[in-house]
Amino acid sequence: MAELELRNDVYRRPLRTALHRLGLGEGWRCADVGAGGGDVSVALAAMVGPTGRIYAVDIDPGRRDEVATAAAGTRGGQVVAITQSAEDLLLPEPVDLAFCRFLLLHVVEPLTVLRRMVAALRPGGWLVAQEPVTTAGRVGGRPMSMPSARHGDIGALLPALVRDAGVTLVDAWAEAPAGCGPGPVADYLEELTGVSPGDDPIVLPPLVTVVGQAPEG
C-alpha cells in the first residue's frame, strides 16, 4: 500500500491509520467531501493509482482551480473537482470511500451530510469522518475556541452521528498533536489564528476519527 503523502499536516497520522486499516489501494473510487484546495484529494489519488478516481467536492467554485493545480503534478488517479454543497452530495458513480475532515463543524445539519455520504457508497463501502473537539484544545493551559464554527465540538458526537447515518461503526478514536515552542504545531496554530503562541505549551483540539462500513447489500 502506498504511503499517505501529507508530510506538513499535523493531523496526518490518524488519517493514515484509518486508510491503512481499510486497505485503500489501486483502483479505488473515493470522495473527498469538503476538499478545500485538494491536499487530501491529491494524496488519495497517489494511493489509488492510475486506475483509481477521486471526487474532490467543495461548495466554493473557486476551489476548482486550486484542486486542478494541486492535481496537475500527481501521477496517481484522476482527480475530478465538483462544485457542490455537502448537503446536496450526488456523485456520478458509487464510491469505495467517502471521506470528510473539518467539514461537519461548519455545516447546518451534520447528520444530513453523513447520510448523503453513506448514500454515495457502494455496498460494503467505507465512511471515514474526522472532526475536532475544539474546546478540549489548550494553549498555555487555556481552553481553545472557534467562534466561526457552528458545531465546534462536533467530534464529541461523531461516533453516534456516523452510526445514525446508517453504517456499522467499525472504529473510533481521538488524537491530539501537541508541542511547545517553535515547530509544526506552533506553525499550524499561528496559521489558523494569526497569532503566534510563542513558547506556550500547546495541545491542539483532539481530532476524532470514525470509521464506518455500509451494509454489503
Steps between C-alpha positions, in 0.01 A plus 500: 500500500632845403588750773275796575694807386386770742834582657421850625158412640511473879182291495621256234564203732136411584405516132792279406398253772142490373597450135740220584224336704277508191771372267443785253691434181504467122178569316292642785235767439496760779315819589677774697206709621591854600824457309620862521817542299527127436798398715331184626345433159842500336645281775218251448553509123861392547381205708231375259729516198419567135198269499337680795292816518453771763201734511608824673176662611479856634228763513739780398531520118836674542644179636476324162808677366691429821418130478596490131834665576569267791410194295705598196823368645374163617541176307222334693132461435279750326386787725158636405407833662128542568336821624221384726377546856551205730127498580427446129774244435432303181784318323522350149566151641503312831828533689707267715582774750324821602722723713464832679716695744432834670173519305215409733588770752402759236185355339144563620394134527794262558282187499350594164850528352605162641187335359576644156853363526369157598256509205800556269672177611500169320377203705770427757665838438670705769422828672781685680418823683740712703382791714644692797404554861611863487458598865718208610801669337732703722747784453696578813244294689208714381208346305481574130191611313385541140223762492458465122400133524135398531590183690846548646485182708332278240776242542355409840178390327657350188484124582126520563441715191684252277299213644174692453595574138447131418837327511659254742735672741832320451742717699531839666783678681643845573850641451637843590832638371695681771812712523688777675697776333588524129391211280219374278235511774575865580513582127162335445340693785644830380371437148157413642467795738743760368663518843830337594478285815863580585642247744163407650426128521239397244256213479305538177132400499468121503394372159244221529526245219205272435500210254170354385404239242188486286292182485615248241167502326 
